[in-house]
């Protein structure tokens, strides 16, 4: 694994803070109805992405995830202005405004969504890994999912086939404690999700998902195993989300005291504390980063606000290949 250096920590702090503030802004404009539909935020889970990006080879490895997917493509190199524009439904978005919050996508940066169907991305992740193995590409797929998705039958079918075919894929369960509003302990007689890999003799284990160093170490081992031809792994990232499942979530299933306890181990605060403790930067240096992040978020919002909505024909062009499709009811 690449060493975790002073530069690593400073990059982590700036990136993780930007992801947090980027989504905080999305939450604010959602209330103003500038972002429509559902909005699932990543607040609290940033260490999982930061550690994953440090461990993977972003020039060839892939990511696929569910609908809590705004910051992952940004981490892989997608222009955040285009991501925000996509949530605004603007023509300058990653999918011309047609995908929206749950369907960010970038083939160029090897981010394959953004999927609204719970667990729908799991077999797709294995399929991508199968394609890489079939074509002899030295790539590994990181397939992310929430704790609720492991109750889908497709999860078990995919783990079975991935072991049978020895696929270069790492399955990453971001266990934030609640599938929508249902706690893990209410869905199973055990709460150690990683143990589900044991039934398929798949290498598996728990990881501190609030610490990017721990995430990077675990993923480095799993990715190396996959790249060497030794097959898939299942990792359970024990993390937490500070906001609701989506913006409409009243969060009556948990207490404010519980959320505040988890805020004490906020991954961004942990990284900042390590920076200060190791004298990697001063408080003044941190303020410079904070101000730069604030300006970047404002730039993204300005771009999204000023971008045009797509013309109506863009919607049809994205669906119908045949130009004289006979069942269109509206004249373009």
Number of C-alpha atoms within 10 A of each C-alpha: 12 11 8 12 10 15 11 14 19 20 15 24 24 19 20 25 22 23 23 21 19 23 21 17 15 22 20 12 15 18 11 10 11 15 21 15 11 17 24 21 26 24 21 23 27 27 28 26 21 24 23 25 21 22 23 24 13 18 10 13 22 23 26 25 29 25 22 25 24 29 23 24 24 19 20 19 14 20 14 25 22 24 27 30 29 27 30 28 26 26 20 22 27 26 21 22 26 21 18 26 27 23 23 31 22 16 9 10 19 20 25 23 24 26 22 16 11 17 23 18 25 27 19 16 27 25 18 23 28 20 15 19 19 10 9 9 13 14 23 31 29 28 25 24 25 23 25 22 21 18 13 13 10 16 19 18 12 18 26 17 15 25 19 11 14 17 28 32 33 28 26 25 25 23 27 22 19 21 16 16 16 13 18 19 12 11 14 11 8 11 15 15 21 23 19 19 20 12 10 15 13 19 19 22 18 18 23 16 27 25 24 27 21 17 26 26 17 21 27 19 13 27 26 17 19 23 20 11 13 16 22 29 28 25 25 24 29 22 24 24 21 18 18 20 21 16 16 10 13 12 15 9 11 14 9 10 9 10 14 12 10 16 16 10 15 23 28 24 14 16 24 21 12 16 20 13 11 9 11 15 16 12 12 9 11 17 11 12 19 17 10 14 21 15 13 17 22 16 14 19 21 14 18 25 15 11 17 17 18 16 12 9 10 13 13 14 11 11 8 11 9 8 8 8 9 7 6 10 6 5 5 8
